[in-house]
Amino acid sequence: MTHLRTLLAALCLCAVGLLPVPSFAATELVLWHAYRAEEKAALEKVVAEYNKANEGKVKVTTLAVPYDAYADKISATVPRGKGPDLFIFAQDRLGGWIEAGNTVEPIDFFLDDATKKRFIPTTMEAMTYRGTAYGLPLNYKVITLIYNKKLVPTPPKTSGEMVTMAKKLTDAKAGRFGLAYAYNDFYYHAAVMNGFGGGVFDAKNAPTMNSPANVKSVEQVLKWKNKDGILPAEPSSALITSLFNEGKAAMVFSGPWFLGEVDKSVEYGLARLPTLDENKGTPMKPWMTVEGVYVAAPSKNKEAAYDFAKFLTDAGPAKTLALEGRQSPANQSVYQDAKVAADPLLKAMKDQVDVAVPMPNLPEMSMVWTPATSAMNTVFKNTATPKAALDGAQKSVAKDVAGLRKK
């Protein structure tokens, strides 16, 4: 009681100016990310704006972590309470971190409908695991059609048009191809797989590597390579870049990361991936990876951290990240901005994401990549049929998933 009287007396003296008003330290938040160059500069600009608007209340400090070590650093430090208050990362690791525990804070308590509706619906889906939201979507990446305007004045809208056009532009002996992409890479193949109605897991999260739709999708690409002859053999990323820059690849399936490698002399355009005549005109549906802003479970300032995540994913910051950071925001309203709408890259990414599929965020997804890659390689080296290769992948993934779930 004595302490309470003393405190009240001190506050009264402060009020009449006889004692200085005590100062309270601002809440300090640490944000981890893996951005570099223009992405990093745009993020830091937005953070500075937030800090200025909340001076004396909240201060956000950013730390750029090298990408190669980033995921492991989160896994090792965050659960022990040694990490940041927030971090930015794609959804592919989300399920694993949630199952591991004490890494990502569920945000349903904070999330209201108005905030949820600001995002492209599938990007919010990517932030959801077993019915609970764990992050706010910041930006996304998808592959799309990138074409040489001198060789392809008007991009193909259907797979039939694409093959017809590509055949005319292919001369394998001269090292020229109508189409070049990493078709033996399962990530890139997913656009065709999803377009045929295939996928990696069913509604109950059971592996479906050798489903009839998946088999058809691989058979289709094998036809493009062997029968139509429009694809190069052994399509490494270095080869694809070289072919495109030398005017020896008319069309490429790739994402925004590829554009940084395109020679300045090449005039290129972007368009949505063609629809599949072989499956009733359904669109190719590439996987989207969505970078979310997550509140670290051990953070002692979760409410302030969520407030910053909400700010970072709002329309104003999204515009800065789009135009200056060259990212594709998950916020829907930013695409109504005249400058964003007029940007060819941002427009193409938004057109493509409308038919994209979120990459599964299940922990079991980590079991898929090696068997899937092996299967694709055996098919395109003509050492196994699509059915046999995917049967092998199914057996391997099912075994590994069963082992994971026993743990």
C-alpha positions in Angstrom: 0.0 0.0 0.0 2.9 2.3 0.9 4.4 1.7 -2.6 1.1 2.5 -4.3 0.8 5.8 -2.4 4.4 6.7 -3.3 3.7 5.9 -7.0 0.5 8.0 -7.0 2.3 10.9 -5.4 5.1 10.8 -7.9 2.6 10.7 -10.8 0.8 13.8 -9.4 4.1 15.7 -9.1 4.9 14.7 -12.7 1.5 16.1 -13.8 2.1 19.5 -12.3 5.6 19.6 -13.7 7.6 19.2 -10.4 9.1 15.9 -11.5 10.2 14.9 -15.0 7.9 12.4 -16.8 9.5 9.0 -16.8 10.4 7.7 -20.3 9.4 4.1 -21.4 11.7 2.2 -23.8 10.2 1.4 -27.2 9.4 -2.3 -27.8 12.2 -3.8 -30.0 11.4 -6.3 -32.6 13.9 -8.3 -34.7 12.9 -9.4 -38.2 14.9 -12.0 -40.1 14.9 -12.3 -43.9 17.1 -13.6 -46.7 16.7 -10.7 -49.2 19.6 -9.0 -51.1 20.0 -6.1 -53.5 16.8 -4.3 -54.5 14.5 -6.7 -52.4 16.6 -5.9 -49.3 16.6 -2.1 -50.0 12.8 -2.0 -50.5 12.2 -3.9 -47.3 14.5 -1.7 -45.3 12.7 1.4 -46.7 9.3 0.0 -45.6 10.7 -0.8 -42.1 12.1 2.7 -41.8 8.6 4.1 -42.5 7.1 1.9 -39.8 9.7 2.9 -37.3 9.2 6.6 -38.0 5.4 6.3 -37.6 5.9 4.4 -34.4 8.8 6.3 -32.9 9.1 5.8 -29.2 6.7 2.9 -29.3 8.1 0.2 -31.5 11.4 -0.2 -33.3 12.0 -3.0 -35.9 15.5 -4.1 -36.7 16.2 -6.3 -39.7 18.8 -9.0 -40.1 19.6 -10.4 -43.6 20.6 -14.1 -43.2 22.4 -15.9 -46.0 19.8 -18.0 -47.8 21.8 -21.3 -47.9 21.9 -21.3 -44.1 18.6 -19.6 -43.4 16.2 -22.5 -42.9 18.6 -24.4 -40.7 19.2 -21.3 -38.6 15.5 -20.9 -38.0 15.1 -24.6 -37.1 18.1 -24.4 -34.7 17.6 -21.1 -32.9 13.9 -20.1 -32.9 12.6 -23.0 -30.8 15.3 -22.2 -28.2 14.2 -18.6 -27.9 17.4 -17.4 -29.5 15.9 -16.2 -32.7 13.9 -13.2 -34.0 10.4 -12.0 -33.2 9.4 -12.4 -36.8 10.8 -14.0 -39.9 10.0 -14.2 -43.6 10.2 -17.5 -45.4 8.3 -19.6 -48.0 5.6 -22.0 -47.0 7.4 -25.2 -48.0 8.9 -25.6 -44.5 5.9 -24.4 -42.6 4.4 -27.8 -41.7 7.7 -29.2 -40.5 8.3 -26.2 -38.2 4.8 -26.5 -36.8 5.1 -30.2 -36.1 8.6 -29.6 -34.5 6.9 -27.1 -32.1 7.7 -23.7 -30.6 8.7 -22.2 -33.9 5.7 -20.5 -35.5 2.9 -18.8 -33.6 -0.7 -19.5 -34.8 -2.3 -16.2 -35.6 -6.0 -17.0 -35.7 -6.4 -15.1 -32.4 -5.2 -11.9 -34.1 -6.5 -12.4 -37.7 -9.8 -10.7 -38.6 -11.8 -11.2 -41.8 -10.9 -7.8 -43.3 -7.2 -8.7 -43.1 -7.7 -12.2 -44.5 -9.7 -10.8 -47.5 -6.8 -8.4 -48.5 -4.9 -11.4 -49.9 -5.1 -13.5 -53.1 -7.1 -16.5 -51.6 -4.6 -19.2 -52.6 -1.7 -17.3 -50.9 -3.6 -17.3 -47.6 -4.2 -21.0 -48.2 -0.5 -21.5 -48.3 -0.2 -19.9 -44.9 -2.7 -22.4 -43.4 -1.8 -25.7 -41.9 -4.4 -28.2 -40.7 -7.1 -25.5 -40.7 -5.0 -22.9 -38.7 -3.4 -19.8 -40.1 0.3 -19.3 -39.1 1.4 -16.4 -41.2 0.4 -13.5 -43.4 1.3 -13.9 -47.1 3.8 -11.3 -48.3 4.7 -12.3 -51.9 4.7 -15.2 -54.3 6.7 -16.7 -57.1 5.4 -18.8 -60.0 6.8 -19.9 -63.4 5.3 -18.5 -66.5 5.9 -18.3 -70.3 8.9 -16.2 -71.2 9.4 -15.7 -75.0 11.7 -14.0 -77.4 9.6 -11.3 -79.2 11.7 -11.5 -82.4 10.9 -15.2 -82.7 7.5 -15.3 -81.2 5.5 -12.1 -82.0 2.3 -13.5 -80.4 2.7 -16.1 -77.5 0.7 -19.3 -77.9 -2.5 -19.7 -75.8 -2.9 -23.4 -76.1 -0.5 -26.4 -76.1 -1.5 -27.2 -79.7 -0.5 -23.7 -80.8 2.7 -24.0 -78.8 3.8 -27.2 -80.4 3.0 -26.0 -83.9 5.0 -22.8 -83.3 7.9 -24.6 -81.6 8.3 -27.2 -84.4 8.7 -24.4 -86.9 11.4 -22.8 -84.7 13.3 -26.0 -83.9 16.4 -27.2 -85.7 18.0 -29.7 -83.3 21.1 -30.2 -85.5 21.7 -26.4 -85.3 21.0 -26.4 -81.6 17.8 -24.4 -82.0 14.6 -25.3 -80.1 11.1 -23.9 -80.0 10.8 -24.5 -76.2 13.4 -25.0 -73.5 12.8 -25.6 -69.8 13.9 -27.8 -66.9 11.3 -30.5 -67.8 13.2 -33.2 -65.8 12.9 -31.0 -62.6 9.8 -32.0 -60.7 9.2 -28.4 -59.6 8.9 -27.2 -63.2 7.0 -30.3 -64.2 4.3 -29.6 -61.6 2.7 -27.0 -64.0 1.8 -29.8 -66.4 1.0 -32.3 -63.7 -1.5 -30.0 -61.9 -2.9 -29.1 -65.3 -3.8 -32.7 -65.9 -5.5 -32.8 -62.5 -2.6 -34.6 -60.8 -0.8 -33.9 -57.6 1.5 -35.3 -54.9 -1.0 -36.0 -52.0 -4.7 -36.6 -51.9 -7.2 -35.0 -49.6 -6.1 -37.3 -46.7 -2.4 -36.5 -47.3 -1.6 -39.9 -48.7 1.0 -39.9 -51.5 -0.3 -40.1 -55.1 2.9 -40.1 -57.1 1.7 -42.7 -59.6 -1.9 -41.5 -60.1 -3.2 -41.9 -63.7 -3.2 -38.1 -64.1 0.5 -37.9 -63.0 1.4 -40.6 -65.5 -0.4 -38.8 -68.3 1.4 -35.6 -67.5 4.8 -37.2 -67.8 3.8 -39.0 -71.0 2.8 -35.6 -72.5 6.1 -34.0 -71.8 7.9 -37.2 -73.1 5.9 -36.7 -76.4 7.0 -33.0 -76.6 10.6 -34.2 -76.3 10.7 -37.4 -78.3 7.9 -37.3 -80.9 7.5 -33.5 -81.4 11.3 -32.9 -80.9 10.8 -29.4 -79.6 12.9 -29.7 -76.4 16.7 -30.0 -75.9 18.2 -33.0 -74.2 19.5 -32.7 -70.6 18.1 -29.2 -70.0 20.4 -27.7 -67.4 19.7 -24.1 -66.2 23.0 -23.0 -67.7 22.0 -24.5 -71.1 18.5 -22.9 -71.0 19.9 -19.5 -70.2 22.6 -19.8 -72.9 20.0 -20.9 -75.6 17.7 -18.1 -74.8 20.4 -15.4 -74.7 21.7 -16.7 -78.1 18.3 -16.6 -79.7 18.3 -20.4 -79.9 15.4 -21.0 -77.6 12.2 -19.2 -78.6 10.2 -19.9 -75.5 11.1 -20.8 -71.9 9.0 -21.9 -68.8 10.6 -20.1 -65.8 10.1 -17.6 -63.1 11.2 -14.0 -62.3 14.6 -15.3 -61.1 15.4 -16.2 -64.8 14.9 -12.6 -66.0 18.0 -11.4 -64.1 20.1 -13.8 -66.4 18.6 -12.6 -69.7 21.0 -10.6 -71.9 20.0 -6.9 -72.3 20.0 -7.4 -76.1 17.1 -9.9 -75.9 13.7 -8.4 -76.2 11.4 -10.7 -74.2 7.8 -10.9 -73.2 5.8 -12.7 -70.6 2.5 -14.5 -70.9 0.4 -17.1 -69.0 1.4 -20.7 -69.6 -0.7 -22.3 -72.4 -3.8 -24.3 -71.7 -3.7 -28.1 -72.4 -5.6 -29.2 -75.4 -4.8 -32.8 -74.3 -6.9 -32.2 -71.1 -10.0 -30.3 -72.4 -8.3 -27.0 -72.4 -7.5 -26.8 -68.7 -4.7 -24.3 -67.9 -1.2 -25.4 -66.9 -1.1 -24.8 -63.1 2.4 -24.1 -61.8 3.2 -24.4 -58.1 3.3 -21.2 -56.3 5.7 -20.6 -53.5 4.5 -18.0 -51.0 6.7 -16.1 -48.7 4.9 -15.4 -45.5 5.6 -13.2 -42.4 5.6 -15.4 -39.3 5.6 -14.5 -35.7 8.1 -16.6 -33.8 6.5 -18.7 -31.1 9.0 -17.7 -28.3 8.7 -14.0 -29.0 7.8 -11.9 -25.9 6.2 -9.3 -28.1 3.7 -11.3 -30.2 1.0 -8.6 -30.4 3.5 -6.0 -31.6 5.1 -8.5 -34.0 1.7 -9.3 -35.5 0.9 -5.5 -35.8 4.1 -5.1 -37.9 3.3 -8.2 -40.0 -0.1 -6.7 -40.7 1.5 -3.4 -41.7 4.1 -5.1 -43.9 1.5 -6.9 -45.9 -0.8 -3.9 -46.4 -1.3 -2.1 -49.8 1.2 0.8 -49.2 4.2 -1.4 -48.3 3.2 -3.9 -51.0 3.5 -1.2 -53.6 7.0 -0.3 -52.5 8.0 -4.0 -52.4 6.5 -4.5 -55.9 7.9 -1.4 -57.7 11.2 -1.1 -55.9 11.8 -4.6 -54.7 10.5 -6.3 -57.9 8.4 -8.7 -55.8 4.9 -9.9 -56.6 2.7 -9.0 -53.6 0.0 -11.3 -52.2 -2.1 -8.2 -51.4 -4.8 -8.0 -54.1 -5.6 -4.3 -54.0 -2.1 -3.3 -55.0 -2.7 -4.5 -58.5 -5.3 -1.8 -59.0 -2.5 0.8 -58.7 -1.8 2.3 -62.1 2.0 1.8 -61.9 1.7 -1.8 -60.7 -0.9 -2.6 -63.4 1.3 -1.1 -66.1 4.4 -3.2 -65.1 4.7 -6.2 -67.5 6.4 -8.5 -65.0 4.0 -7.8 -62.2 1.0 -8.1 -64.5 2.3 -11.4 -65.9 2.9 -12.9 -62.5 -0.6 -11.9 -61.3 -2.2 -13.4 -64.5 -0.3 -16.6 -63.8 -1.0 -16.9 -60.1 -4.7 -16.8 -60.7 -4.4 -20.4 -61.9 -1.5 -21.5 -59.8 -1.6 -24.1 -57.0 0.2 -23.6 -53.6 3.0 -26.0 -53.2 2.1 -28.4 -50.3 3.3 -27.2 -47.0 3.2 -30.7 -45.4 6.4 -32.0 -43.6 6.0 -35.0 -45.9 6.8 -32.8 -48.9 10.5 -33.2 -48.1 10.2 -36.9 -48.8 9.0 -36.3 -52.4 11.9 -34.4 -54.1 14.5 -37.2 -54.4 12.3 -40.0 -55.6 10.5 -37.6 -58.0 13.7 -36.3 -59.4 15.0 -39.9 -59.9 11.8 -40.9 -61.6 11.9 -37.9 -64.0 15.5 -38.6 -64.9 14.9 -42.2 -65.7 12.0 -41.4 -67.9 13.8 -38.7 -70.0 16.9 -40.9 -70.3 14.5 -43.5 -71.8 15.4 -46.1 -69.2 11.9 -46.5 -67.7 8.3 -45.8 -68.8 6.5 -43.0 -67.0 4.2 -45.6 -65.3 7.2 -47.7 -64.0 9.2 -44.7 -62.9 6.3 -43.2 -61.0 5.4 -46.6 -59.4 8.9 -46.6 -58.1 8.6 -43.1 -56.8 5.3 -43.9 -55.1 6.8 -46.9 -53.3 9.7 -44.8 -52.1 7.6 -41.8 -51.0 5.0 -44.0 -49.2 7.8 -45.8 -47.3 9.5 -42.6 -46.2 6.2 -40.9 -45.2 5.2 -44.0 -43.2 8.5 -43.8 -41.4 8.1 -40.1 -40.7 4.6 -40.5 -39.3 5.8 -43.3 -36.9 8.1 -40.7 -35.3 
